[in-house]
Amino acid sequence: MRQFFKIFFASLFGTIFGICILVFLLLAIIVGVSSSSLIPAQYEDSSVIVFDGTMSIGEISTPESPSFMNSIAPTSQLGLADIVTGLERAAKDDKIKGIVIDDVTIDAGYATISELASAIQKFKESGKFAVAYFTTMSQKNYLLASACDEISMNGEGMAEFHGISSSSIHYKHLLEKAGLNPVVIRCGKYKSYVESMTNDKMSAENREQKQAYIDYVWKSYGTQVQKQRSVTGSQLNVFADSVLVCLPRELQAYGFIDKIQYSDEFWKSVKTQLDLKDDKKVPKVSIRTYIDTYAQQEQPNEAKDKIALVVAQGSIDMGKSDESSIGSETYMKLFQKVRKDSTVKSVVFRINSGGGSALASELIWREVALTAQEKPVIVSMGDVAASGGYYIASPATKIVAAPMGLTGSIGVFALSMTAENLLKKIGVSVDNVNTHSHSDFGNISRPMESTELKALEKSIDQTYLTFKTRVAEGRHIPIDSVEAIAQGRIWGINDAVRIGLVDQIGGLADAIDVAKNTAQLQDYNIVTYPQPKTWVEMFSNAFESEESMVEKLDIDPQLKGMLKSVPTQSGIYTQLPYNITIQ
């Protein structure tokens, strides 16, 4: 009887909980539908586009959730392509007179922010203005602000220029104490993804490549700032080495900023540029609202020809994609679709990925290669297109990479774990019956035998050879030469161009121009794949996704990133050797 009531109340609770979730989702859908049917927001004459608050910038825009959902809904982001396109339209929009960056915090990599800064520079070529105001300013914020005509700061604010650092967390001794034994096989002496589990510090090779990359990013940072401001690389280094708070008056003296103002004084100066009277408010429109407004109002032109913009962001995995992964099944179908579509004359494949499953990378590679045989495929690399991210880029007609980005990492590894020592510690024993000598291959209760390790090594070697072959064929490089630049080593984009992994340095807009010119297009529409999901779909997926549980963990961001990237499936991986966390 006790068991009956236990089952009864458990079922009752589950039913009630399910009904609550259903009602909640129905309410969400109603709100979402009603919101989507609203008249597009209007903006006034003499408006400015405003970047403010905290902005997450990725490759694909995701919608904002209603205010009552903010605490539990997935974080929304703006796609870089949407921002760049939006600013191109704004440059021609008579109602838009300028851009105002108002104490914004950008959540994105240096390469992405560099592309955004370039888009602002291009916007200014229309004769319109761009100004920035900050209370406090990070290095990334300054990279964006440097594209503006004027930079102002609060006199009691501060800025930080401390250079770039990249660290790695090692759990070797933790695993030893826990009684866990990592089994690692890798090809490429620079393929250091697994070092966090096998070493207590960076290997010499890993230290070499990490140092080279952060040096490249810092040098590129200084070069871009110097192009836009009267600031030299040596001045940046003085601030970075001083370990001092950069006060506004110091920044002004060195030419980093132009004015020291309160916020009200700054906005008064904006009014002056707009020829507005003091009693008038500055007409503002957020960049998101501007993009959404245009998306609802704009009709595609009459051109039949299309450029397909295929956007891939996150880890490369088998199966279907979600917001943070590149699923093999999803992207195989996407490339089959654009390949069969006769109106698609060229493809821009935007990649921002540190890799993942080797098999999934191979499956996507095949469809990209088949597509490139029929129509131009231009790869646009974002912050990172390395390991599996480079694997799927290799068959492209041409590769364009953003400055300050990262690529390469041509190498593979396999990672497993045995727990015989842990089981012994806690008093657990495992006994098996098998039909063959290795029927229990992969059993965590015993160490891996030498014959099993050799079999796995053979498979790893074959995958590595396939990876190098793909690169050799796609880039028209002898395979012996590929070996010299492979070994799992990462490359900054300047070196990647030099060794032949990348054709030219440029952003997404440059890649689209290459696609247009290669296909000899005059008039065309850009169609983006995959289509962005609604916030209702994203919310529903959040309950189903295991990764969402990691996202909710209140832990160090670097450790959180490592947890998200640890392989959760058996198999061989082409994955970036470590998480790039540069401050």
C-alpha positions as CSV (number, residue, x, y, z in Angstrom):
1,M,0.0,0.0,0.0
2,R,2.8,2.4,0.8
3,Q,4.3,1.8,-2.6
4,F,0.9,2.5,-4.2
5,F,0.6,5.9,-2.5
6,K,4.2,6.7,-3.4
7,I,3.5,6.0,-7.1
8,F,0.1,7.8,-7.0
9,F,1.5,11.0,-5.5
10,A,4.5,11.0,-7.8
11,S,2.2,10.6,-10.8
12,L,-0.1,13.3,-9.5
13,F,2.8,15.7,-9.0
14,G,4.1,15.0,-12.5
15,T,0.7,15.6,-14.0
16,I,0.2,18.9,-12.2
17,F,3.8,20.1,-13.1
18,G,3.2,19.1,-16.8
19,I,-0.1,21.1,-16.9
20,C,1.6,24.1,-15.4
21,I,4.4,24.0,-18.0
22,L,1.8,23.6,-20.8
23,V,-0.2,26.6,-19.6
24,F,3.0,28.6,-19.3
25,L,4.1,27.8,-22.8
26,L,0.6,28.5,-24.2
27,L,0.8,31.9,-22.5
28,A,4.2,32.5,-23.9
29,I,3.1,31.6,-27.4
30,I,0.1,34.0,-27.2
31,V,2.4,36.8,-26.1
32,G,4.9,36.0,-28.8
33,V,2.3,35.9,-31.5
34,S,0.8,39.1,-30.4
35,S,4.2,40.8,-30.2
36,S,5.1,39.7,-33.7
37,S,1.9,41.2,-35.1
38,L,2.6,44.7,-33.7
39,I,3.1,47.6,-36.1
40,P,6.9,48.1,-36.6
41,A,8.4,50.7,-34.4
42,Q,8.8,54.1,-35.9
43,Y,11.7,56.4,-35.4
44,E,11.8,60.2,-35.9
45,D,13.7,62.4,-38.2
46,S,17.2,63.3,-37.1
47,S,17.5,60.1,-35.1
48,V,20.7,58.5,-33.8
49,I,21.3,54.8,-33.5
50,V,22.4,54.0,-30.0
51,F,24.6,51.2,-28.7
52,D,24.1,50.9,-24.9
53,G,23.7,48.5,-22.0
54,T,25.2,45.0,-22.3
55,M,25.2,43.7,-25.8
56,S,25.9,40.0,-26.7
57,I,27.1,39.8,-30.3
58,G,27.2,36.4,-32.0
59,E,26.7,35.2,-35.6
60,I,22.9,34.8,-35.5
61,S,20.5,37.2,-34.0
62,T,18.1,35.7,-31.4
63,P,15.0,37.6,-30.4
64,E,14.5,39.4,-27.1
65,S,12.1,37.6,-24.8
66,P,9.2,39.5,-23.1
67,S,10.2,41.4,-20.0
68,F,8.4,38.9,-17.7
69,M,10.6,36.1,-19.1
70,N,14.0,37.8,-18.7
71,S,15.0,35.9,-15.6
72,I,14.5,32.4,-17.1
73,A,14.6,32.9,-20.9
74,P,17.8,32.3,-22.9
75,T,20.1,35.3,-23.3
76,S,19.4,37.1,-26.5
77,Q,22.1,38.2,-28.9
78,L,22.5,40.3,-32.0
79,G,24.1,38.7,-35.1
80,L,27.1,40.5,-36.5
81,A,25.7,40.2,-40.0
82,D,22.5,41.9,-39.0
83,I,24.4,44.8,-37.4
84,V,26.7,45.3,-40.4
85,T,23.8,45.2,-42.8
86,G,21.8,47.5,-40.5
87,L,24.6,50.1,-40.4
88,E,24.9,49.9,-44.2
89,R,21.2,50.7,-44.5
90,A,21.5,53.5,-41.9
91,A,24.2,55.2,-43.9
92,K,21.7,55.7,-46.7
93,D,18.7,56.4,-44.3
94,D,17.9,60.1,-44.3
95,K,16.3,59.8,-40.9
96,I,19.5,58.6,-39.3
97,K,22.1,61.2,-38.7
98,G,24.6,59.4,-36.5
99,I,25.7,56.7,-34.1
100,V,26.1,57.1,-30.4
101,I,28.0,54.6,-28.3
102,D,26.7,55.2,-24.7
103,D,28.6,53.2,-22.0
104,V,28.0,50.0,-23.8
105,T,29.6,46.7,-22.8
106,I,30.2,44.3,-25.7
107,D,30.2,40.6,-25.1
108,A,32.2,39.3,-28.1
109,G,35.7,38.4,-29.2
110,Y,38.3,40.9,-30.4
111,A,37.8,39.8,-34.1
112,T,34.1,40.5,-33.9
113,I,34.6,43.9,-32.3
114,S,37.2,44.7,-34.9
115,E,34.6,44.0,-37.6
116,L,32.0,46.1,-35.8
117,A,34.5,49.0,-35.6
118,S,35.2,48.7,-39.3
119,A,31.4,48.8,-40.0
120,I,31.2,52.1,-38.0
121,Q,34.1,53.5,-40.0
122,K,32.3,52.6,-43.2
123,F,29.1,54.3,-41.9
124,K,31.1,57.5,-41.3
125,E,32.0,57.6,-45.0
126,S,28.5,58.7,-45.7
127,G,29.3,62.0,-44.0
128,K,27.4,61.1,-40.8
129,F,28.9,61.2,-37.3
130,A,29.8,58.7,-34.7
131,V,30.5,59.6,-31.1
132,A,31.2,57.6,-27.9
133,Y,30.7,58.3,-24.1
134,F,32.0,56.1,-21.3
135,T,32.1,56.1,-17.6
136,T,34.5,53.2,-17.4
137,M,36.1,51.7,-20.4
138,S,37.7,48.3,-21.1
139,Q,40.2,47.4,-23.8
140,K,37.4,45.9,-26.0
141,N,35.2,49.0,-25.4
142,Y,38.1,51.2,-26.5
143,L,38.6,49.2,-29.7
144,L,35.0,49.9,-30.6
145,A,35.1,53.6,-29.5
146,S,38.3,54.3,-31.5
147,A,36.2,54.1,-34.7
148,C,34.3,57.2,-33.6
149,D,34.9,60.8,-34.4
150,E,35.0,61.8,-30.7
151,I,35.4,59.9,-27.5
152,S,34.2,61.4,-24.2
153,M,34.5,60.2,-20.6
154,N,33.3,61.1,-17.2
155,G,36.1,62.9,-15.3
156,E,35.8,60.4,-12.4
157,G,35.8,57.3,-14.6
158,M,38.7,55.1,-15.6
159,A,39.9,52.8,-18.3
160,E,41.9,49.7,-18.3
161,F,44.8,48.8,-20.7
162,H,46.5,45.8,-19.3
163,G,47.4,43.8,-22.4
164,I,46.2,40.3,-23.1
165,S,46.5,37.2,-21.0
166,S,45.5,33.6,-21.6
167,S,45.4,31.0,-18.8
168,S,44.5,27.4,-18.6
169,I,43.2,25.3,-15.7
170,H,44.8,21.9,-15.0
171,Y,43.1,19.1,-13.2
172,K,45.8,16.4,-13.3
173,H,46.2,16.1,-9.5
174,L,42.4,16.4,-8.9
175,L,41.9,13.4,-11.2
176,E,44.6,11.5,-9.4
177,K,43.1,12.2,-6.0
178,A,39.7,11.1,-7.3
179,G,41.1,7.9,-8.7
180,L,40.4,8.7,-12.4
181,N,42.8,7.9,-15.1
182,P,42.6,9.8,-18.4
183,V,43.4,7.8,-21.5
184,V,44.7,10.2,-24.2
185,I,45.8,9.6,-27.8
186,R,46.6,12.6,-30.0
187,C,48.2,13.5,-33.3
188,G,50.1,16.8,-33.3
189,K,52.5,18.0,-30.6
190,Y,50.6,21.2,-30.3
191,K,47.2,19.5,-29.9
192,S,47.1,20.5,-26.3
193,Y,43.3,20.2,-25.5
194,V,43.9,17.2,-23.3
195,E,46.8,18.8,-21.3
196,S,44.4,20.1,-18.7
197,M,44.0,16.4,-17.6
198,T,47.5,15.1,-18.1
199,N,49.8,18.0,-17.2
200,D,50.0,20.3,-14.2
201,K,51.2,23.2,-16.4
202,M,51.4,24.2,-20.1
203,S,53.7,22.2,-22.3
204,A,56.5,24.1,-24.0
205,E,54.6,23.7,-27.4
206,N,51.4,25.0,-25.9
207,R,53.1,27.9,-24.2
208,E,54.8,28.8,-27.5
209,Q,51.6,28.9,-29.6
210,K,49.6,30.7,-26.9
211,Q,52.2,33.4,-26.5
212,A,52.5,33.8,-30.3
213,Y,48.8,34.2,-30.6
214,I,48.2,36.7,-27.9
215,D,51.2,38.7,-29.1
216,Y,49.6,38.8,-32.5
217,V,46.2,40.0,-31.1
218,W,47.8,42.7,-29.1
219,K,49.9,43.9,-32.0
220,S,46.8,43.9,-34.3
221,Y,44.8,45.8,-31.6
222,G,47.5,48.5,-31.5
223,T,47.6,48.7,-35.3
224,Q,43.8,49.1,-35.6
225,V,43.7,51.7,-32.9
226,Q,46.6,53.7,-34.4
227,K,44.8,53.8,-37.7
228,Q,41.8,55.4,-36.1
229,R,43.3,57.5,-33.3
230,S,46.5,59.5,-32.7
231,V,47.7,56.7,-30.3
232,T,50.9,54.7,-30.9
233,G,51.6,51.2,-30.0
234,S,54.4,52.3,-27.6
235,Q,51.8,54.5,-25.7
236,L,49.5,51.5,-25.4
237,N,52.4,49.5,-24.0
238,V,53.3,52.2,-21.5
239,F,49.7,52.0,-20.1
240,A,49.7,48.2,-20.2
241,D,53.0,47.9,-18.4
242,S,52.3,50.6,-15.8
243,V,49.7,48.5,-13.9
244,L,48.1,51.9,-13.1
245,V,44.5,53.0,-13.4
246,C,44.1,55.0,-16.5
247,L,42.4,58.2,-15.5
248,P,40.5,60.3,-18.0
249,R,42.9,63.3,-17.8
250,E,45.8,61.0,-18.5
251,L,44.0,59.5,-21.4
252,Q,43.1,62.9,-22.8
253,A,46.7,64.1,-22.5
254,Y,47.9,61.1,-24.6
255,G,45.1,61.5,-27.2
256,F,43.2,58.4,-26.2
257,I,40.0,60.4,-25.6
258,D,38.9,63.9,-26.8
259,K,36.7,65.3,-24.0
260,I,36.0,65.0,-20.3
261,Q,32.2,65.5,-19.8
262,Y,29.3,64.6,-17.7
263,S,26.6,62.6,-19.5
264,D,24.3,65.5,-19.8
265,E,27.0,67.6,-21.4
266,F,27.8,64.8,-23.9
267,W,24.1,64.6,-25.0
268,K,24.0,68.4,-25.3
269,S,26.9,68.2,-27.7
270,V,24.9,65.5,-29.7
271,K,22.0,67.9,-29.8
272,T,24.3,70.5,-31.3
273,Q,25.4,68.1,-34.1
274,L,21.7,67.5,-34.8
275,D,20.8,71.2,-34.7
276,L,18.3,70.6,-32.0
277,K,17.2,73.2,-29.5
278,D,18.0,72.7,-25.8
279,D,14.3,71.9,-24.9
280,K,14.2,69.0,-27.5
281,K,15.1,65.4,-26.7
282,V,17.5,63.6,-28.9
283,P,15.5,61.1,-31.0
284,K,17.1,57.7,-30.3
285,V,16.6,54.3,-31.8
286,S,18.5,51.3,-30.4
287,I,20.5,49.2,-32.9
288,R,18.3,46.2,-32.2
289,T,15.1,48.2,-32.8
290,Y,16.5,49.6,-36.0
291,I,17.4,46.2,-37.3
292,D,14.0,44.7,-36.3
293,T,12.2,47.7,-37.8
294,Y,13.9,47.3,-41.1
295,A,13.4,43.6,-41.1
296,Q,9.6,44.0,-40.8
297,Q,9.4,46.9,-43.2
298,E,11.8,46.0,-46.0
299,Q,10.8,44.0,-48.9
300,P,13.3,41.9,-50.9
301,N,14.3,43.5,-54.2
302,E,13.2,42.0,-57.4
303,A,16.5,40.3,-58.1
304,K,16.2,36.5,-58.6
305,D,19.8,35.8,-57.9
306,K,20.8,35.1,-54.3
307,I,23.8,34.8,-52.1
308,A,23.2,32.2,-49.4
309,L,24.8,33.2,-46.1
310,V,25.2,30.0,-44.1
311,V,26.1,30.8,-40.5
312,A,27.8,28.2,-38.3
313,Q,28.5,28.9,-34.6
314,G,29.6,26.7,-31.7
315,S,30.8,23.1,-31.3
316,I,30.6,20.7,-34.2
317,D,28.5,17.7,-33.1
318,M,26.6,14.8,-34.7
319,G,22.9,15.2,-35.2
320,K,20.8,18.4,-35.2
321,S,22.0,21.9,-34.3
322,D,20.9,24.1,-31.4
323,E,21.9,27.7,-30.5
324,S,25.4,26.7,-29.5
325,S,26.3,23.9,-31.8
326,I,26.8,23.0,-35.5
327,G,24.9,19.8,-36.0
328,S,26.1,17.6,-38.9
329,E,22.5,16.6,-39.9
330,T,21.4,20.3,-39.9
331,Y,24.3,21.6,-42.0
332,M,24.3,18.7,-44.4
333,K,20.7,19.5,-45.3
334,L,21.4,23.2,-45.5
335,F,24.2,22.8,-48.1
336,Q,22.1,20.3,-50.0
337,K,19.4,22.9,-50.2
338,V,21.5,25.8,-51.3
339,R,23.3,23.5,-53.8
340,K,20.0,22.4,-55.4
341,D,18.6,26.0,-55.4
342,S,19.3,27.4,-58.9
343,T,18.7,30.9,-57.7
344,V,21.6,30.7,-55.3
345,K,24.6,31.8,-57.3
346,S,27.2,32.0,-54.5
347,V,27.5,30.9,-50.9
348,V,29.2,32.7,-48.0
349,F,29.9,30.2,-45.2
350,R,30.5,32.1,-41.9
351,I,32.3,30.0,-39.4
352,N,32.9,30.7,-35.7
353,S,33.9,27.4,-34.2
354,G,36.8,25.7,-32.3
355,G,35.8,22.3,-33.7
356,G,34.3,19.2,-32.2
357,S,33.5,15.7,-33.5
358,A,35.9,14.6,-36.3
359,L,33.1,12.5,-37.9
360,A,30.6,15.4,-37.9
361,S,33.3,17.6,-39.4
362,E,33.9,15.1,-42.2
363,L,30.2,14.8,-43.0
364,I,29.8,18.6,-43.2
365,W,33.1,18.8,-45.2
366,R,31.6,16.5,-47.9
367,E,28.6,18.7,-48.5
368,V,30.7,21.9,-48.6
369,A,33.0,20.3,-51.1
370,L,30.2,19.1,-53.3
371,T,28.7,22.6,-53.2
372,A,32.0,24.3,-54.1
373,Q,32.1,22.1,-57.2
374,E,28.9,23.7,-58.5
375,K,29.1,27.3,-57.2
376,P,31.5,29.5,-55.4
377,V,31.7,28.9,-51.6
378,I,33.5,31.8,-49.8
379,V,34.4,31.1,-46.1
380,S,34.2,34.0,-43.7
381,M,36.1,33.3,-40.4
382,G,35.0,35.1,-37.3
383,D,36.7,35.0,-33.9
384,V,37.9,31.4,-34.4
385,A,37.7,28.8,-37.2
386,A,40.1,26.2,-35.9
387,S,40.4,22.4,-35.8
388,G,37.0,21.1,-36.9
389,G,36.2,24.7,-37.8
390,Y,39.0,24.7,-40.3
391,Y,38.2,21.2,-41.5
392,I,34.8,22.3,-42.7
393,A,36.3,25.5,-44.2
394,S,39.1,23.8,-46.2
395,P,37.2,22.9,-49.4
396,A,36.0,26.5,-49.9
397,T,36.7,28.4,-53.1
398,K,38.3,31.2,-51.1
399,I,38.8,31.8,-47.4
400,V,38.5,35.3,-45.9
401,A,39.4,35.7,-42.2
402,A,38.8,38.6,-39.8
403,P,41.8,40.3,-38.2
404,M,42.6,39.2,-34.7
405,G,41.0,35.9,-35.3
406,L,42.4,32.4,-34.9
407,T,42.6,29.4,-37.2
408,G,44.6,26.2,-37.8
409,S,44.8,23.5,-35.1
410,I,45.0,20.8,-37.7
411,G,45.2,17.8,-35.4
412,V,43.0,15.2,-33.7
413,F,42.7,13.5,-30.3
414,A,40.7,10.8,-28.5
415,L,39.9,11.1,-24.8
416,S,38.6,8.5,-22.5
417,M,38.6,7.9,-18.7
418,T,39.0,4.8,-16.6
419,A,38.0,4.6,-12.9
420,E,39.5,1.4,-11.6
421,N,41.3,3.3,-8.8
422,L,38.2,5.2,-7.8
423,L,36.1,2.0,-7.7
424,K,38.7,0.4,-5.5
425,K,38.7,3.4,-3.1
426,I,35.0,3.2,-2.6
427,G,34.8,-0.5,-2.3
428,V,33.1,-1.3,-5.7
429,S,34.1,-4.3,-7.8
430,V,33.0,-5.2,-11.3
431,D,32.9,-8.6,-12.8
432,N,32.2,-9.5,-16.5
433,V,31.5,-12.3,-18.8
434,N,32.6,-11.8,-22.4
435,T,32.3,-13.7,-25.7
436,H,35.6,-12.3,-26.9
437,S,38.9,-10.9,-25.5
438,H,37.8,-7.3,-25.9
439,S,34.1,-7.5,-25.7
440,D,34.2,-5.1,-22.7
441,F,36.4,-2.5,-24.6
442,G,35.7,0.9,-23.0
443,N,34.8,-0.6,-19.6
444,I,35.8,2.1,-17.1
445,S,36.4,-0.4,-14.3
446,R,39.7,-1.6,-15.9
447,P,42.7,0.0,-17.6
448,M,42.9,0.0,-21.4
449,E,45.1,-2.8,-22.7
450,S,48.1,-2.2,-25.0
451,T,46.4,-3.9,-28.0
452,E,43.3,-1.7,-27.5
453,L,45.5,1.4,-27.3
454,K,47.2,0.4,-30.6
455,A,43.9,-0.1,-32.3
456,L,42.8,3.3,-31.1
457,E,46.0,4.9,-32.2
458,K,45.6,3.4,-35.7
459,S,42.2,5.0,-36.0
460,I,43.5,8.4,-34.7
461,D,46.4,8.3,-37.2
462,Q,43.9,7.6,-40.1
463,T,41.7,10.5,-39.0
464,Y,44.7,12.8,-38.9
465,L,45.8,11.7,-42.3
466,T,42.3,12.3,-43.7
467,F,42.3,15.8,-42.1
468,K,45.7,16.7,-43.6
469,T,44.5,15.3,-47.0
470,R,41.4,17.5,-46.9
471,V,43.5,20.6,-46.3
472,A,46.1,19.6,-49.0
473,E,43.3,19.1,-51.6
474,G,41.3,22.2,-50.6
475,R,44.3,24.6,-50.3
476,H,46.4,23.1,-53.1
477,I,49.3,22.4,-50.8
478,P,51.5,19.3,-50.9
479,I,50.5,17.0,-48.0
480,D,54.1,17.0,-46.7
481,S,53.9,20.8,-46.5
482,V,50.6,20.5,-44.6
483,E,52.3,18.3,-42.0
484,A,54.8,21.2,-41.3
485,I,51.9,23.6,-40.5
486,A,49.6,21.1,-38.9
487,Q,50.6,19.3,-35.6
488,G,47.6,20.8,-34.0
489,R,49.2,24.3,-34.0
490,I,47.0,27.4,-33.9
491,W,47.8,30.4,-36.1
492,G,47.0,34.1,-36.0
493,I,45.4,35.3,-39.2
494,N,48.6,37.1,-40.4
495,D,50.6,33.9,-40.2
496,A,47.7,31.9,-41.7
497,V,47.8,34.1,-44.8
498,R,51.6,33.6,-45.0
499,I,51.4,29.8,-44.9
500,G,48.5,29.5,-47.2
501,L,45.7,28.5,-44.8
502,V,43.8,31.8,-45.5
503,D,43.5,33.8,-48.8
504,Q,42.9,37.3,-47.4
505,I,42.2,39.3,-44.3
506,G,38.8,40.8,-44.1
507,G,35.4,40.8,-42.4
508,L,32.0,39.4,-43.4
509,A,31.3,42.3,-45.7
510,D,34.5,41.6,-47.5
511,A,33.6,38.0,-47.9
512,I,30.2,38.9,-49.4
513,D,32.0,41.2,-51.9
514,V,34.2,38.3,-52.9
515,A,31.1,36.1,-53.3
516,K,29.4,38.7,-55.4
517,N,32.4,39.3,-57.6
518,T,33.3,35.6,-58.0
519,A,29.7,34.9,-59.2
520,Q,29.7,38.1,-61.3
521,L,26.5,39.4,-59.6
522,Q,25.1,42.9,-60.1
523,D,21.8,42.7,-58.3
524,Y,21.0,40.0,-55.6
525,N,19.4,39.2,-52.4
526,I,21.2,37.7,-49.3
527,V,19.3,34.8,-47.7
528,T,20.5,33.7,-44.3
529,Y,20.6,30.0,-43.1
530,P,19.6,28.7,-40.7
531,Q,16.6,30.8,-40.0
532,P,16.7,32.3,-36.5
533,K,14.4,30.7,-34.0
534,T,11.7,32.5,-32.1
535,W,12.2,33.2,-28.4
536,V,9.4,30.7,-27.6
537,E,11.4,27.9,-29.5
538,M,14.6,28.9,-27.7
539,F,12.8,28.8,-24.3
540,S,11.4,25.4,-25.0
541,N,14.9,24.1,-26.1
542,A,16.4,25.5,-22.9
543,F,14.4,22.9,-20.9
544,E,15.6,20.1,-23.1
545,S,19.2,21.1,-23.4
546,E,21.8,19.6,-21.1
547,E,24.1,22.5,-21.8
548,S,21.6,24.9,-20.4
549,M,22.3,23.4,-17.0
550,V,26.0,24.4,-17.4
551,E,24.9,27.9,-18.4
552,K,23.0,28.3,-15.1
553,L,25.9,27.3,-12.9
554,D,27.2,30.1,-10.8
555,I,30.9,29.4,-11.3
556,D,34.0,30.9,-12.8
557,P,33.4,31.8,-16.5
558,Q,36.6,30.0,-17.6
559,L,35.7,26.8,-15.7
560,K,32.2,27.1,-17.1
561,G,33.6,27.3,-20.7
562,M,35.7,24.3,-20.1
563,L,32.8,22.2,-18.8
564,K,30.8,23.1,-21.9
565,S,33.6,22.1,-24.2
566,V,34.5,18.8,-22.6
567,P,33.6,16.0,-25.1
568,T,30.5,14.1,-23.9
569,Q,30.5,11.4,-26.5
570,S,33.0,8.7,-27.5
571,G,34.9,9.2,-30.6
572,I,37.7,11.2,-32.2
573,Y,37.8,15.0,-31.9
574,T,39.2,17.8,-34.0
575,Q,38.9,20.5,-31.3
576,L,40.7,23.6,-30.4
577,P,43.5,22.7,-27.9
578,Y,42.2,25.0,-25.2
579,N,39.7,27.7,-24.5
580,I,40.9,31.1,-25.6
581,T,40.2,33.4,-22.7
582,I,41.9,36.7,-23.4
583,Q,41.2,39.7,-21.1
